[in-house]
């Protein structure tokens, strides 16, 4: 316990000595990231797409895009630029902390000048592994000690589900994480050696491995504890702020007092979020720096001193900066108070419903409660209040259209036969319910016609995904003929992950609504004219993409969205349809999002930032 307290004090001391410099730099860095570098890197990527002749990226064309030699060369250049940018952030923080360790003051300008000089190391071929460390290794393990863009990338939910369910991929993924964790702990001090001792990255890794040789577990525990402590204090301050809002809302009756107090609390929450965002990286690196210096002393290693040429502070500039901060804070507080007072007095009405109707689609029916793609699951979807039912169709050996997702019956019926190998009458004898529960023993695979008849009687709409295997004849025509014969054209959409399928549908009947199903969507997908709308994996959906699709008069479906966090995110992004396994949760969250009040707005703000 004493050792922990001692290290905690050292972390606090190393942060406090040049705290204003750290905050100033991180503030500058994050603002520059937001308004300059993030748009710049996105534009560079768009330029790569333009040069290689790609208007959009999906899983159908991503491999051809990445295998293009020009793409490879340009992406290597882009990754190199990202490495320099991320290395600059890390290097500057390490330099400031180094001066703090030696009880020396350092200005932001001096830190930046020194760091830029250190970043030249990336141009050395001996440091070829440095971008891997900076851009991929640390962010992949998500320990919160870098500002790299790579750390912001989320693995799509459907990929995670696939890995978790796969008996081979899950253990392999866990092994990979363990290997990378060990590798990171071996290399964790390499950036300090690189920046502070001006040695090549290869030698820095070797020294880091030696320094961490007998300390890996201790170092891991120390880093974990500091991350938990940061998260704890952050959540504590947010909870206090939200509780104060609820409490004061009950105590005070005067609108003006309530609005002013609420604004103060809102600023408290906003400042807490801001401080967390600015300090989380320096705090993490302060912990690593303390461990670095501690281990070097234990090993009797010389701690080399940086030779930084100090520049004089511009006193006039500091005075002007303080004035700007005071004026900006006053304006912010005043506007916040006026807006809050307007809400309380009813001038701004937040109790409004969405102008559009966000609909819910039951993914393969109510597949949590019943066997997927069966009549039982469709009936249950209706009971739970789903607006649409998503189902998959394939063609049998004798040309019938049945409802099933896999092209093989093994998973859902236990029969190891492909759909195109059996006739409809043979398929009807299969039991597609027992795999789920004995309660559904004897459940049959339905035909498309049966499901349409059910949907017509119950006022349901159908999202019919065509899954061709390559063994069909007139697949699209057969499906459309069934739909038109039953007069169901206006209550369904035809969807597919294969764009040529939608083109065939449009060539046969241009009035049928089509939806292109995408796991990846980047670029101008609206140029795909045979798609009336788009169904996109949730992690690929952005505000910009939603606006672009809506601007073209098309709709955007989000799949497969099952968690409260992701459903709320899709609601906020203004998508048109949420495809989910959890129908009840989606309906409840959509309903609760239709009305709001001031307190909920604050809570929602906090949740989004966190």
C-alpha positions as CSV (number, residue, x, y, z in Angstrom):
1,X,0.0,0.0,0.0
2,X,2.9,2.4,0.9
3,X,4.5,1.7,-2.5
4,X,1.2,2.5,-4.3
5,X,0.8,5.8,-2.4
6,X,4.4,6.7,-3.1
7,X,4.0,6.1,-6.8
8,X,0.7,7.9,-6.9
9,X,2.3,10.9,-5.2
10,X,5.1,10.8,-7.8
11,X,2.6,10.7,-10.6
12,X,0.8,13.7,-9.1
13,X,4.0,15.6,-8.6
14,X,5.3,15.0,-12.2
15,X,1.9,16.2,-13.5
16,X,1.6,19.3,-11.3
17,X,5.0,20.8,-11.9
18,X,4.2,21.6,-15.6
19,X,0.4,21.1,-15.5
20,X,-0.4,24.4,-17.3
21,X,2.0,23.5,-20.1
22,X,0.5,20.0,-20.4
23,X,-3.1,21.4,-20.5
24,X,-2.2,24.1,-23.0
25,X,-0.4,21.7,-25.3
26,X,-3.2,19.0,-25.2
27,X,-5.8,21.7,-25.8
28,X,-3.9,23.1,-28.8
29,X,-3.4,19.5,-30.1
30,X,-7.0,18.5,-29.8
31,X,-8.3,21.7,-31.3
32,X,-5.9,21.3,-34.2
33,X,-7.0,17.7,-34.6
34,X,-10.6,18.6,-34.7
35,X,-10.5,21.6,-37.1
36,X,-7.5,20.8,-39.3
37,X,-5.9,17.4,-39.2
38,X,-8.9,15.1,-39.0
39,X,-10.5,16.8,-42.1
40,X,-7.1,16.8,-43.8
41,X,-6.5,13.0,-43.3
42,X,-10.1,12.3,-44.5
43,X,-9.5,14.4,-47.5
44,X,-6.3,12.6,-48.2
45,X,-8.1,9.3,-48.0
46,X,-10.8,10.6,-50.3
47,X,-8.1,11.7,-52.7
48,X,-6.7,8.2,-52.7
49,X,-10.1,6.9,-53.7
50,X,-10.4,9.5,-56.4
51,X,-7.0,8.7,-57.9
52,X,-7.7,4.9,-57.9
53,X,-11.2,5.5,-59.5
54,X,-13.4,4.5,-56.5
55,X,-16.5,6.6,-55.7
56,X,-17.5,4.4,-52.8
57,X,-16.2,1.4,-50.8
58,X,-18.2,-1.6,-49.7
59,X,-17.2,-5.2,-48.9
60,X,-17.8,-6.1,-52.5
61,X,-15.0,-3.8,-53.8
62,X,-12.8,-3.3,-50.7
63,X,-10.3,-6.1,-51.7
64,X,-9.8,-4.8,-55.2
65,X,-9.3,-1.3,-53.8
66,X,-6.7,-2.5,-51.3
67,X,-4.9,-4.7,-53.8
68,X,-4.4,-1.8,-56.2
69,X,-0.6,-1.0,-56.2
70,X,-1.4,2.7,-56.3
71,X,-3.7,2.3,-53.2
72,X,-1.0,0.4,-51.3
73,X,1.7,3.1,-52.0
74,X,-0.6,6.0,-51.1
75,X,-1.9,4.3,-48.0
76,X,1.6,3.7,-46.8
77,X,2.3,7.4,-47.2
78,X,-0.9,8.2,-45.3
79,X,0.0,5.8,-42.5
80,X,3.4,7.4,-42.3
81,X,1.8,10.9,-41.9
82,X,-0.5,9.6,-39.2
83,X,2.6,8.1,-37.4
84,X,4.3,11.5,-37.4
85,X,1.2,13.2,-36.1
86,X,0.6,10.7,-33.3
87,X,4.3,10.5,-32.5
88,X,4.3,14.3,-32.1
89,X,1.6,14.1,-29.4
90,X,3.4,11.3,-27.4
91,X,6.8,12.8,-27.8
92,X,5.7,16.3,-26.5
93,X,4.1,14.8,-23.4
94,X,7.1,12.7,-22.6
95,X,9.4,15.8,-23.0
96,X,7.2,17.9,-20.7
97,X,7.1,15.1,-18.1
98,X,10.9,14.7,-18.3
99,X,11.3,18.4,-17.4
100,X,8.8,18.0,-14.6
101,X,10.8,15.1,-13.2
102,X,13.9,17.3,-13.1
103,X,11.9,20.2,-11.5
104,X,12.4,22.4,-14.5
105,X,9.7,24.6,-16.0
106,X,9.1,24.3,-19.8
107,X,7.0,26.4,-22.1
108,X,4.6,24.9,-24.8
109,X,6.8,26.5,-27.5
110,X,10.0,24.8,-26.2
111,X,8.2,21.5,-25.8
112,X,6.9,21.6,-29.4
113,X,10.2,22.7,-30.9
114,X,12.0,19.8,-29.1
115,X,9.3,17.3,-30.0
116,X,9.4,18.2,-33.7
117,X,13.1,17.5,-33.7
118,X,12.5,14.1,-32.1
119,X,9.9,13.2,-34.7
120,X,12.5,13.3,-37.4
121,X,13.4,9.8,-36.2
122,X,10.4,8.4,-38.2
123,X,12.3,9.2,-41.4
124,X,15.1,6.8,-40.3
125,X,14.8,3.3,-41.9
126,X,16.1,1.8,-38.7
127,X,12.9,2.8,-37.0
128,X,10.6,1.0,-39.4
129,X,8.7,-0.7,-36.6
130,X,8.0,2.6,-34.8
131,X,4.7,3.3,-36.7
132,X,3.5,-0.1,-35.7
133,X,4.1,0.8,-32.0
134,X,2.6,4.3,-32.3
135,X,-0.4,3.6,-34.5
136,X,-1.5,0.0,-33.9
137,X,0.0,-1.7,-30.9
138,X,-1.0,0.8,-28.1
139,X,-4.4,1.7,-29.6
140,X,-5.3,-1.9,-30.3
141,X,-5.0,-2.8,-26.7
142,X,-7.1,0.4,-25.8
143,X,-5.3,1.4,-22.6
144,X,-6.0,5.0,-23.2
145,X,-2.5,6.3,-23.6
146,X,-2.5,7.6,-27.1
147,X,-4.5,10.0,-29.2
148,X,-4.1,7.9,-32.3
149,X,-7.0,7.8,-34.8
150,X,-6.7,4.0,-34.9
151,X,-7.9,3.8,-31.3
152,X,-11.2,5.4,-32.3
153,X,-12.0,2.6,-34.8
154,X,-14.6,0.2,-33.5
155,X,-14.9,-3.4,-34.6
156,X,-18.3,-3.9,-36.1
157,X,-20.9,-5.6,-33.9
158,X,-21.6,-8.4,-36.4
159,X,-17.9,-9.2,-36.7
160,X,-17.6,-9.4,-32.9
161,X,-20.7,-11.7,-32.7
162,X,-19.2,-13.9,-35.4
163,X,-15.8,-14.1,-33.6
164,X,-17.5,-14.9,-30.2
165,X,-19.7,-17.7,-31.7
166,X,-16.8,-19.2,-33.7
167,X,-15.0,-21.9,-31.7
168,X,-11.8,-21.3,-33.6
169,X,-11.7,-17.6,-34.0
170,X,-12.5,-16.7,-30.3
171,X,-9.5,-18.6,-28.8
172,X,-7.3,-17.3,-31.6
173,X,-8.4,-13.7,-30.9
174,X,-7.7,-14.2,-27.2
175,X,-4.3,-15.6,-27.9
176,X,-3.6,-12.6,-30.2
177,X,-4.6,-10.1,-27.5
178,X,-2.4,-11.9,-25.0
179,X,0.6,-11.9,-27.4
180,X,0.1,-8.2,-28.1
181,X,-0.3,-7.4,-24.4
182,X,3.0,-9.1,-23.7
183,X,4.7,-7.3,-26.6
184,X,3.4,-4.0,-25.4
185,X,4.7,-4.5,-21.9
186,X,8.1,-5.4,-23.3
187,X,8.2,-2.3,-25.5
188,X,6.3,0.1,-23.1
189,X,9.4,2.2,-22.3
190,X,10.9,2.2,-25.8
191,X,9.3,5.6,-26.7
192,X,10.9,7.1,-23.6
193,X,14.3,5.7,-24.6
194,X,13.8,6.9,-28.2
195,X,12.8,10.4,-27.2
196,X,14.9,11.0,-24.2
197,X,18.2,9.2,-25.2
198,X,18.2,9.7,-29.0
199,X,18.7,6.1,-29.8
200,X,17.3,4.0,-32.7
201,X,13.9,2.3,-32.0
202,X,15.5,-1.2,-32.3
203,X,17.9,-0.4,-29.5
204,X,15.1,1.4,-27.5
205,X,13.0,-1.8,-27.7
206,X,16.0,-3.9,-26.4
207,X,16.5,-1.5,-23.5
208,X,12.8,-1.5,-22.7
209,X,12.7,-5.3,-22.7
210,X,15.6,-5.3,-20.3
211,X,14.0,-2.6,-18.1
212,X,10.7,-4.4,-17.9
213,X,12.1,-7.9,-17.6
214,X,11.1,-8.6,-14.0
215,X,8.4,-5.9,-13.7
216,X,5.8,-6.8,-16.4
217,X,3.1,-7.9,-14.0
218,X,3.7,-5.0,-11.6
219,X,3.7,-2.6,-14.4
220,X,0.5,-4.0,-15.8
221,X,-1.2,-3.7,-12.4
222,X,0.1,-0.1,-12.0
223,X,-1.3,0.9,-15.4
224,X,-4.6,-0.8,-14.8
225,X,-5.0,0.9,-11.4
226,X,-4.3,4.3,-12.8
227,X,-6.8,3.8,-15.6
228,X,-9.5,2.6,-13.1
229,X,-8.7,5.6,-10.9
230,X,-9.1,8.0,-13.8
231,X,-12.4,6.5,-14.8
232,X,-13.7,6.4,-11.2
233,X,-13.0,10.1,-10.6
234,X,-14.5,11.1,-14.0
235,X,-17.7,9.1,-13.4
236,X,-17.9,10.5,-9.8
237,X,-17.8,14.1,-10.9
238,X,-20.5,13.4,-13.6
239,X,-22.8,11.6,-11.2
240,X,-22.4,14.5,-8.7
241,X,-23.3,17.0,-11.4
242,X,-26.4,15.1,-12.6
243,X,-27.6,14.5,-9.0
244,X,-27.3,18.2,-8.3
245,X,-29.4,19.0,-11.4
246,X,-32.2,16.6,-10.2
247,X,-32.0,17.9,-6.6
248,X,-32.0,21.6,-7.4
249,X,-34.7,21.1,-9.9
250,X,-36.9,19.9,-7.1
251,X,-35.8,22.6,-4.5
252,X,-36.0,25.8,-6.4
253,X,-39.2,27.1,-7.9
254,X,-38.2,30.4,-9.3
255,X,-37.4,30.0,-13.0
256,X,-34.6,32.5,-13.1
257,X,-32.8,30.9,-10.2
258,X,-33.3,27.4,-11.6
259,X,-31.9,28.4,-15.0
260,X,-28.8,30.0,-13.5
261,X,-28.1,27.1,-11.2
262,X,-28.7,24.6,-14.0
263,X,-26.3,26.5,-16.3
264,X,-23.6,26.5,-13.6
265,X,-24.0,22.7,-13.2
266,X,-24.0,22.2,-17.0
267,X,-20.7,24.1,-17.1
268,X,-19.4,22.0,-14.2
269,X,-20.2,18.8,-16.2
270,X,-18.8,20.3,-19.4
271,X,-15.6,21.3,-17.7
272,X,-15.3,17.8,-16.1
273,X,-15.6,16.2,-19.5
274,X,-13.1,18.7,-21.0
275,X,-10.5,18.1,-18.2
276,X,-10.9,14.3,-18.6
277,X,-10.3,14.6,-22.4
278,X,-7.3,16.8,-22.0
279,X,-5.6,15.0,-19.1
280,X,-6.3,11.3,-19.7
281,X,-3.3,10.9,-22.0
282,X,-0.8,12.9,-19.9
283,X,-1.9,11.1,-16.7
284,X,-1.3,7.7,-18.4
285,X,2.1,8.7,-19.6
286,X,2.9,10.2,-16.3
287,X,2.4,6.8,-14.7
288,X,4.6,5.2,-17.4
289,X,7.3,7.9,-16.8
290,X,7.3,7.3,-13.1
291,X,7.8,3.5,-13.7
292,X,10.5,4.3,-16.2
293,X,12.5,6.5,-13.9
294,X,11.9,4.1,-11.0
295,X,13.2,1.0,-12.9
296,X,16.2,2.9,-14.2
297,X,17.2,3.9,-10.7
298,X,16.7,0.3,-9.5
299,X,19.0,-0.9,-12.4
300,X,21.5,1.8,-11.7
301,X,21.0,3.2,-15.2
302,X,22.0,6.7,-16.0
303,X,19.1,9.0,-16.6
304,X,20.2,11.3,-19.4
305,X,19.2,14.9,-19.3
306,X,17.6,16.7,-22.3
307,X,19.4,19.8,-23.6
308,X,16.5,22.2,-24.2
309,X,17.2,25.8,-25.2
310,X,14.6,27.9,-23.5
311,X,12.8,30.8,-25.1
312,X,11.3,33.8,-23.4
313,X,7.6,33.9,-22.8
314,X,5.6,36.6,-24.6
315,X,4.0,38.4,-21.6
316,X,1.7,40.5,-23.8
317,X,0.4,37.4,-25.6
318,X,-0.4,35.8,-22.2
319,X,-2.3,38.8,-21.0
320,X,-4.3,38.9,-24.3
321,X,-5.0,35.1,-24.0
322,X,-6.3,35.6,-20.4
323,X,-8.6,38.3,-21.6
324,X,-10.0,36.2,-24.4
325,X,-10.7,33.3,-22.0
326,X,-12.5,35.6,-19.5
327,X,-14.6,37.2,-22.3
328,X,-15.4,33.8,-23.9
329,X,-16.4,32.3,-20.5
330,X,-18.6,35.2,-19.7
331,X,-20.4,35.0,-23.0
332,X,-20.8,31.2,-22.7
333,X,-22.3,31.5,-19.2
334,X,-24.6,34.3,-20.3
335,X,-25.9,32.4,-23.3
336,X,-26.3,29.2,-21.3
337,X,-28.3,31.0,-18.6
338,X,-30.6,32.7,-21.2
339,X,-31.2,29.4,-23.1
340,X,-31.8,27.4,-19.8
341,X,-34.2,30.1,-18.6
342,X,-36.0,29.9,-22.0
343,X,-36.5,26.2,-21.6
344,X,-37.9,26.5,-18.1
345,X,-40.2,29.3,-19.0
346,X,-41.5,27.4,-22.1
347,X,-40.0,29.7,-24.8
348,X,-38.0,26.7,-26.1
349,X,-40.1,23.6,-26.2
350,X,-38.1,20.4,-26.0
351,X,-41.2,18.2,-25.5
352,X,-41.5,17.5,-29.2
353,X,-41.9,14.3,-31.1
354,X,-39.8,13.3,-34.0
355,X,-41.1,14.7,-37.3
356,X,-40.3,11.3,-38.9
357,X,-41.3,7.9,-37.7
358,X,-38.4,5.7,-36.8
359,X,-39.4,2.1,-37.5
360,X,-38.2,-1.2,-36.0
361,X,-37.4,-4.3,-38.1
362,X,-37.3,-7.7,-36.4
363,X,-34.1,-9.4,-37.6
364,X,-35.2,-12.9,-38.9
365,X,-38.3,-12.3,-36.8
366,X,-38.2,-12.4,-33.0
367,X,-35.0,-14.5,-33.2
368,X,-34.2,-14.1,-29.5
369,X,-37.5,-15.7,-28.4
370,X,-38.1,-18.2,-31.3
371,X,-36.2,-20.1,-34.0
372,X,-35.2,-17.6,-36.6
373,X,-37.0,-17.3,-40.0
374,X,-40.0,-19.3,-38.8
375,X,-43.6,-18.5,-38.5
376,X,-43.3,-18.6,-34.7
377,X,-40.7,-15.9,-34.8
378,X,-42.8,-13.8,-37.2
379,X,-45.9,-14.1,-35.0
380,X,-43.8,-13.1,-31.9
381,X,-42.4,-10.1,-33.8
382,X,-45.9,-8.9,-34.4
383,X,-46.7,-9.4,-30.7
384,X,-43.7,-7.3,-29.6
385,X,-44.7,-4.4,-31.9
386,X,-42.2,-4.7,-34.7
387,X,-43.1,-2.6,-37.8
388,X,-41.1,-4.7,-40.2
389,X,-39.9,-8.3,-40.4
390,X,-36.5,-9.0,-42.0
391,X,-36.2,-12.5,-43.6
392,X,-33.9,-14.3,-46.0
393,X,-35.0,-16.2,-49.0
394,X,-33.3,-18.8,-51.2
395,X,-34.4,-21.0,-54.1
396,X,-34.9,-24.8,-53.8
397,X,-33.9,-27.5,-56.3
398,X,-37.4,-27.4,-57.8
399,X,-37.5,-23.5,-58.1
400,X,-39.5,-22.7,-54.9
401,X,-38.7,-19.8,-52.7
402,X,-38.2,-20.6,-49.0
403,X,-37.3,-18.6,-46.0
404,X,-33.8,-19.5,-44.6
405,X,-30.6,-17.6,-43.9
406,X,-27.9,-20.3,-44.3
407,X,-27.4,-22.0,-47.7
408,X,-27.0,-25.3,-45.7
409,X,-29.6,-26.8,-43.4
410,X,-27.0,-28.2,-40.9
411,X,-27.2,-25.4,-38.3
412,X,-31.0,-25.1,-38.0
413,X,-32.2,-28.6,-38.8
414,X,-29.2,-30.9,-38.3
415,X,-29.4,-32.1,-41.9
416,X,-26.1,-31.5,-43.8
417,X,-27.7,-30.6,-47.2
418,X,-27.6,-27.4,-49.2
419,X,-30.8,-25.6,-50.2
420,X,-30.3,-26.2,-53.9
421,X,-29.9,-29.9,-53.4
422,X,-33.5,-30.6,-52.0
423,X,-37.0,-30.1,-53.4
424,X,-39.6,-28.1,-51.5
425,X,-41.5,-31.2,-50.3
426,X,-38.3,-32.7,-48.9
427,X,-37.5,-29.4,-47.1
428,X,-41.0,-29.2,-45.5
429,X,-40.2,-32.4,-43.6
430,X,-37.2,-30.9,-41.9
431,X,-37.5,-29.8,-38.2
432,X,-36.2,-26.2,-37.9
433,X,-37.3,-25.6,-34.3
434,X,-35.7,-28.3,-32.1
435,X,-32.2,-26.7,-32.4
436,X,-33.6,-23.7,-30.6
437,X,-35.8,-25.4,-28.0
438,X,-37.9,-28.6,-27.6
439,X,-40.9,-26.2,-27.3
440,X,-40.6,-25.6,-31.1
441,X,-40.0,-29.1,-32.2
442,X,-41.6,-29.7,-35.5
443,X,-41.4,-26.1,-36.7
444,X,-41.2,-26.0,-40.5
445,X,-39.3,-23.9,-42.9
446,X,-41.9,-21.5,-44.4
447,X,-42.3,-20.5,-48.0
448,X,-42.2,-16.8,-49.0
449,X,-45.8,-16.9,-50.0
450,X,-46.9,-18.1,-46.5
451,X,-45.0,-15.2,-44.9
452,X,-46.5,-12.7,-47.2
453,X,-50.0,-13.9,-46.5
454,X,-49.3,-13.6,-42.7
455,X,-47.9,-10.1,-43.2
456,X,-51.0,-9.0,-45.2
457,X,-53.4,-10.2,-42.5
458,X,-51.4,-8.5,-39.7
459,X,-50.4,-5.3,-41.3
460,X,-46.7,-6.1,-41.3
461,X,-44.1,-5.0,-43.8
462,X,-41.4,-7.3,-45.1
463,X,-37.7,-6.7,-45.7
464,X,-36.9,-9.6,-48.0
465,X,-33.2,-10.3,-48.5
466,X,-32.3,-12.3,-51.5
467,X,-29.3,-14.6,-50.9
468,X,-28.3,-16.3,-54.2
469,X,-26.0,-19.2,-54.2
470,X,-25.3,-19.3,-57.9
471,X,-27.3,-22.4,-58.5
472,X,-30.6,-20.7,-59.2
473,X,-32.4,-19.9,-62.4
474,X,-34.5,-16.7,-62.6
475,X,-34.2,-16.2,-58.9
476,X,-35.1,-12.5,-58.8
477,X,-37.9,-12.9,-61.3
478,X,-39.5,-15.7,-59.2
479,X,-39.4,-13.7,-56.0
480,X,-40.9,-10.6,-57.7
481,X,-43.6,-12.8,-59.4
482,X,-44.7,-14.1,-56.0
483,X,-44.8,-10.6,-54.5
484,X,-46.8,-9.1,-57.4
485,X,-49.2,-12.1,-57.6
486,X,-50.1,-11.5,-53.9
487,X,-50.3,-7.7,-54.5
488,X,-47.6,-6.9,-51.8
489,X,-45.4,-4.6,-53.8
490,X,-46.1,-1.5,-51.7
491,X,-45.5,-3.3,-48.4
492,X,-42.0,-4.7,-48.9
493,X,-38.5,-4.0,-50.0
494,X,-36.1,-6.3,-51.8
495,X,-32.6,-6.3,-50.2
496,X,-29.3,-7.9,-51.1
497,X,-25.6,-7.7,-50.3
498,X,-24.9,-8.2,-54.0
499,X,-25.5,-5.1,-56.1
500,X,-26.1,-7.0,-59.4
501,X,-29.1,-8.7,-57.7
502,X,-30.7,-5.3,-57.2
503,X,-29.9,-4.3,-60.8
504,X,-31.7,-7.5,-62.0
505,X,-34.7,-6.6,-59.8
506,X,-34.9,-3.1,-61.3
507,X,-34.5,-4.5,-64.9
508,X,-37.5,-6.8,-64.3
509,X,-39.7,-4.4,-62.3
510,X,-38.5,-0.9,-61.7
511,X,-41.4,-0.2,-59.3
512,X,-40.1,-2.6,-56.7
513,X,-38.3,-0.8,-53.9
514,X,-34.7,-2.1,-53.4
515,X,-32.2,-1.7,-50.5
516,X,-28.5,-2.3,-50.8
517,X,-27.1,-4.2,-47.7
518,X,-23.6,-3.0,-46.8
519,X,-21.2,-4.0,-44.1
520,X,-18.9,-1.2,-45.1
521,X,-20.0,2.1,-46.7
522,X,-17.5,4.8,-47.6
523,X,-17.7,7.4,-50.3
524,X,-20.7,8.3,-52.5
525,X,-22.9,5.2,-52.3
526,X,-25.8,7.3,-53.4
527,X,-24.5,7.1,-57.0
528,X,-25.7,3.5,-57.0
529,X,-28.9,4.1,-58.9
530,X,-30.4,0.6,-58.6
531,X,-30.6,1.0,-54.8
532,X,-33.6,3.0,-53.6
533,X,-32.3,2.9,-50.0
534,X,-29.4,1.5,-48.0
535,X,-29.1,-1.0,-45.1
536,X,-25.7,-0.4,-43.4
537,X,-23.9,-2.1,-40.6
538,X,-24.3,0.3,-37.6
539,X,-20.6,1.1,-37.0
540,X,-20.2,2.4,-40.5
541,X,-23.0,5.0,-40.1
542,X,-22.1,8.6,-39.5
543,X,-24.1,11.8,-39.4
544,X,-22.6,12.9,-42.7
545,X,-23.7,9.6,-44.4
546,X,-27.2,9.9,-43.0
547,X,-27.5,13.5,-44.3
548,X,-26.2,12.5,-47.8
549,X,-28.6,9.6,-48.1
550,X,-31.6,11.7,-46.9
551,X,-30.5,14.5,-49.3
552,X,-31.0,12.1,-52.2
553,X,-34.5,11.3,-50.9
554,X,-33.5,7.8,-49.8
555,X,-33.7,6.0,-46.5
556,X,-31.1,4.4,-44.3
557,X,-31.5,1.2,-42.3
558,X,-29.1,0.3,-39.5
559,X,-28.2,-3.4,-38.8
560,X,-27.9,-5.3,-36.5
561,X,-28.3,-3.1,-33.5
562,X,-28.9,-4.9,-30.2
563,X,-27.5,-2.8,-27.3
564,X,-29.0,0.2,-25.6
565,X,-25.9,2.3,-26.4
566,X,-26.0,1.5,-30.1
567,X,-29.8,1.8,-30.5
568,X,-29.6,5.3,-28.8
569,X,-26.8,6.2,-31.1
570,X,-28.8,5.3,-34.2
571,X,-31.8,7.3,-32.9
572,X,-29.5,10.3,-32.5
573,X,-28.1,9.8,-36.0
574,X,-31.6,10.1,-37.4
575,X,-31.7,6.7,-39.2
576,X,-35.0,5.6,-40.7
577,X,-35.1,2.0,-39.6
578,X,-33.4,-0.1,-36.9
579,X,-32.9,-3.8,-37.6
580,X,-32.6,-5.6,-34.3
581,X,-32.8,-8.9,-32.5
582,X,-34.1,-7.0,-29.4
583,X,-37.4,-5.6,-30.6
584,X,-38.8,-4.6,-27.2
585,X,-35.7,-2.7,-26.2
586,X,-35.6,-0.8,-29.5
587,X,-39.3,0.2,-29.2
588,X,-38.9,1.3,-25.6
589,X,-35.9,3.5,-26.4
590,X,-37.5,5.0,-29.5
591,X,-40.6,5.9,-27.4
592,X,-38.6,7.4,-24.6
593,X,-36.6,9.5,-27.1
594,X,-39.7,11.2,-28.4
595,X,-40.2,13.4,-25.4
596,X,-37.5,15.1,-23.4
597,X,-36.9,17.7,-20.7
598,X,-34.0,19.8,-19.5
599,X,-32.7,17.2,-17.1
600,X,-32.8,14.5,-19.8
601,X,-30.9,16.8,-22.1
602,X,-28.1,17.3,-19.7
603,X,-28.0,13.6,-18.9
604,X,-28.0,12.8,-22.6
605,X,-25.2,15.2,-23.2
606,X,-23.1,13.6,-20.5
607,X,-23.8,10.1,-21.9
608,X,-22.8,11.0,-25.4
609,X,-19.5,12.6,-24.3
610,X,-18.7,9.6,-22.0
